[in-house]
Amino acid sequence: MNFILFYLPVEQIPKAVAKYFDGDEAQVNYMIKVSTCFAKFGTKNNEIKWAIAVFPDHRPKDHMRACVVEELTQVLGLPNDSAQVAPSIFNDKSRYFELTEHDRWMLQMLYDPCIKLGMPREEAISTGRLILNDIRPGK
């Protein structure tokens, strides 16, 4: 996978990353406005082929570690924030700045050899439950 990190002055970001948003600088400006940092990845045949992460340089430096952790993890295949995932760095209502144990379990399930590329959703969910039962302490 090709992975590019952008740490730029905010005014340079739209031009630098618009090609990853179908040339839409307005969409990039929206992402800058609503996000502390953001990432995007592209797939081919359900496989992640490229990814970018964008870190505007005007954001507080103490947010950067959390941004790096969250965006790197998201481009590994856990792409969306969700209020249903808790406790998690991926829940915008939480104030976690590191991966939680829950987040680590999700990554372990995603990258377990039993989870196959293109696996039907129901089979992946069933397999994920089996993996979780094996990796979660006190099961």
DOBA-160226 format. One record per residue (C-alpha): x, y, z; residue number from 1. Coordinates in nm, 3 decimals, always signed. Layout:
{rec {X,Y,Z},NUM};
...
end
This chain:
{rec {+0.000,+0.000,+0.000},1};
{rec {+0.117,+0.353,-0.073},2};
{rec {+0.062,+0.582,+0.224},3};
{rec {+0.127,+0.957,+0.220},4};
{rec {+0.118,+1.184,+0.523},5};
{rec {+0.048,+1.553,+0.467},6};
{rec {+0.145,+1.803,+0.737},7};
{rec {+0.083,+2.139,+0.575},8};
{rec {-0.036,+2.493,+0.633},9};
{rec {-0.414,+2.486,+0.597},10};
{rec {-0.412,+2.705,+0.285},11};
{rec {-0.193,+2.452,+0.099},12};
{rec {-0.401,+2.144,+0.181},13};
{rec {-0.686,+2.172,-0.075},14};
{rec {-0.455,+2.190,-0.375},15};
{rec {-0.222,+1.921,-0.236},16};
{rec {-0.489,+1.659,-0.166},17};
{rec {-0.783,+1.742,-0.396},18};
{rec {-0.683,+1.468,-0.642},19};
{rec {-0.767,+1.213,-0.370},20};
{rec {-1.117,+1.367,-0.346},21};
{rec {-1.197,+1.352,-0.720},22};
{rec {-1.045,+1.698,-0.765},23};
{rec {-1.304,+1.853,-0.531},24};
{rec {-1.126,+2.122,-0.329},25};
{rec {-1.460,+2.220,-0.169},26};
{rec {-1.484,+1.872,-0.017},27};
{rec {-1.129,+1.905,+0.116},28};
{rec {-1.213,+2.247,+0.264},29};
{rec {-1.516,+2.091,+0.432},30};
{rec {-1.298,+1.818,+0.584},31};
{rec {-1.057,+2.082,+0.715},32};
{rec {-1.348,+2.273,+0.867},33};
{rec {-1.513,+1.977,+1.045},34};
{rec {-1.211,+1.764,+1.136},35};
{rec {-0.903,+1.805,+1.346},36};
{rec {-0.731,+1.577,+1.095},37};
{rec {-0.858,+1.333,+0.834},38};
{rec {-0.765,+1.039,+0.616},39};
{rec {-0.887,+0.863,+0.306},40};
{rec {-0.799,+0.541,+0.133},41};
{rec {-0.867,+0.384,-0.204},42};
{rec {-0.942,+0.023,-0.277},43};
{rec {-0.930,-0.217,-0.569},44};
{rec {-1.100,-0.556,-0.544},45};
{rec {-1.176,-0.487,-0.174},46};
{rec {-0.806,-0.440,-0.098},47};
{rec {-0.663,-0.110,+0.031},48};
{rec {-0.421,+0.016,-0.235},49};
{rec {-0.340,+0.369,-0.121},50};
{rec {-0.405,+0.600,+0.171},51};
{rec {-0.346,+0.956,+0.278},52};
{rec {-0.363,+1.125,+0.616},53};
{rec {-0.387,+1.501,+0.648},54};
{rec {-0.266,+1.696,+0.949},55};
{rec {-0.325,+2.073,+0.925},56};
{rec {-0.035,+2.253,+1.090},57};
{rec {-0.262,+2.506,+1.264},58};
{rec {-0.407,+2.242,+1.499},59};
{rec {-0.273,+2.223,+1.855},60};
{rec {+0.035,+2.004,+1.877},61};
{rec {-0.116,+1.805,+2.166},62};
{rec {-0.385,+1.681,+1.924},63};
{rec {-0.131,+1.545,+1.677},64};
{rec {-0.056,+1.219,+1.860},65};
{rec {-0.427,+1.134,+1.876},66};
{rec {-0.464,+1.229,+1.509},67};
{rec {-0.175,+1.008,+1.405},68};
{rec {-0.304,+0.712,+1.607},69};
{rec {-0.662,+0.747,+1.481},70};
{rec {-0.587,+0.817,+1.115},71};
{rec {-0.321,+0.546,+1.082},72};
{rec {-0.558,+0.295,+1.236},73};
{rec {-0.844,+0.404,+1.012},74};
{rec {-0.643,+0.357,+0.693},75};
{rec {-0.561,+0.004,+0.813},76};
{rec {-0.927,-0.076,+0.751},77};
{rec {-1.137,+0.067,+1.034},78};
{rec {-1.242,+0.374,+0.839},79};
{rec {-1.538,+0.536,+1.011},80};
{rec {-1.604,+0.704,+1.340},81};
{rec {-1.914,+0.576,+1.516},82};
{rec {-2.107,+0.674,+1.827},83};
{rec {-2.196,+0.303,+1.860},84};
{rec {-1.834,+0.200,+1.919},85};
{rec {-1.735,+0.248,+2.280},86};
{rec {-1.498,+0.281,+2.441},87};
{rec {-1.301,+0.384,+2.136},88};
{rec {-1.079,+0.647,+1.981},89};
{rec {-1.325,+0.622,+1.688},90};
{rec {-1.615,+0.763,+1.887},91};
{rec {-1.613,+1.141,+1.847},92};
{rec {-1.807,+1.178,+2.173},93};
{rec {-1.529,+1.010,+2.369},94};
{rec {-1.207,+1.176,+2.470},95};
{rec {-0.966,+0.891,+2.406},96};
{rec {-0.632,+0.985,+2.256},97};
{rec {-0.487,+0.634,+2.231},98};
{rec {-0.629,+0.306,+2.107},99};
{rec {-0.848,+0.145,+2.369},100};
{rec {-0.851,-0.226,+2.439},101};
{rec {-1.170,-0.240,+2.233},102};
{rec {-0.992,-0.074,+1.937},103};
{rec {-0.707,-0.325,+1.962},104};
{rec {-0.955,-0.613,+1.957},105};
{rec {-1.113,-0.472,+1.640},106};
{rec {-0.772,-0.454,+1.470},107};
{rec {-0.682,-0.804,+1.585},108};
{rec {-1.008,-0.937,+1.441},109};
{rec {-0.965,-0.748,+1.115},110};
{rec {-0.613,-0.881,+1.059},111};
{rec {-0.669,-1.232,+1.188},112};
{rec {-0.585,-1.488,+0.914},113};
{rec {-0.937,-1.633,+0.948},114};
{rec {-1.081,-1.310,+0.805},115};
{rec {-1.045,-1.333,+0.428},116};
{rec {-1.058,-1.060,+0.164},117};
{rec {-1.406,-1.046,+0.009},118};
{rec {-1.559,-1.267,+0.277},119};
{rec {-1.941,-1.235,+0.290},120};
{rec {-2.055,-1.000,+0.568},121};
{rec {-2.241,-1.261,+0.775},122};
{rec {-1.947,-1.501,+0.760},123};
{rec {-1.706,-1.223,+0.862},124};
{rec {-1.928,-1.127,+1.157},125};
{rec {-1.957,-1.489,+1.269},126};
{rec {-1.581,-1.542,+1.232},127};
{rec {-1.511,-1.214,+1.412},128};
{rec {-1.719,-1.329,+1.709},129};
{rec {-1.516,-1.650,+1.730},130};
{rec {-1.189,-1.455,+1.713},131};
{rec {-1.311,-1.212,+1.981},132};
{rec {-1.399,-1.502,+2.210},133};
{rec {-1.041,-1.626,+2.176},134};
{rec {-0.863,-1.294,+2.229},135};
{rec {-1.080,-1.130,+2.493},136};
{rec {-0.966,-1.197,+2.847},137};
{rec {-1.213,-1.340,+3.098},138};
{rec {-1.434,-1.488,+2.829},139};
end
